[in-house]
């Protein structure tokens, strides 16, 4: 049974919706960093809490020095303060000490908050060059698509979150005679395919582990080995499937220029006994058809990066 991509029903558990993302394709680190950044300004208002609790926070110093007289009405000559008594001097010292402690707490809280947000950004972000360009490619997002060659009421959805991890997936013979620790297009991440069948009133899902990714500006091809298929779905477990994405840029409200391609139905066919059939040819890494299916809702973000040079510390065979 051919399986296409669709939006799940309300009862379905869907990765992009259950993750709490407000916009398709937003990484989790960016979600939390955005929330944490809002807290950075909180310490700047904590001194008001001290005033409400009865601390002068240094205002007593100004009062003792007569500096507050500058706040008097125009033309009014402030009355010089009386010499402070021993009791008032002790109270002033105590106020200064409490004020210093509160300032230290505020400073520590500010530094800790900024460090937390900075760490979250550093850990979750895709590595970048010094000029701000990504060092490795990535593609992320969720979208529904329609098939231009088939009019039905089914709903087909793709959710993709992948980024490159060059030269990490095992030994590969290099063209120059070296044995490489992997390929420049090695990648990691997940793909989820969902197809709601209106005829059966059932949603089928498949989840795969991304193993390769290649990009050009606005375009990505990737492959994933399927690890899970819902009951009644196609026999895809263990198979490598190909996907392609076209990122059409910023979309107008209710309209997307993005597109998706996938390597089943009419894209992966071989001929047996005079009859063409699909889903039989083995898919190699990063192999996928052009993104032929228009996106109807949602979208993808493709971050292009050139494939990294071969590592210099590999053995020659």
Secondary structure, DSSP 8 states (H G I E B T S, - for coil): -----B---TTS--HHHHTT-SSTT--HHHHHHHHHHTTTTGGGGHHHHHHHTT--TTHHHHHHHTGGGGGS-TT----------HHHHHHHHHHHHHHHHHHHHHHHHHHHHHHHHHHHHHHHS--B-TTS-BSS-EEEEEEEE--TT---S-EEEEEEEEEE--S-SS-EE-TTSEEESS-TTBEEEEEEEEEEETTTTEEEEEEEEEEEEEEETTEEEEEEEEEEE-TTS-S-TT-EEEEEEE---S--TT----EEEESSTTSSEEEETTEEEES-S---TT------EEEEEEEEEEE--------SS-EE-
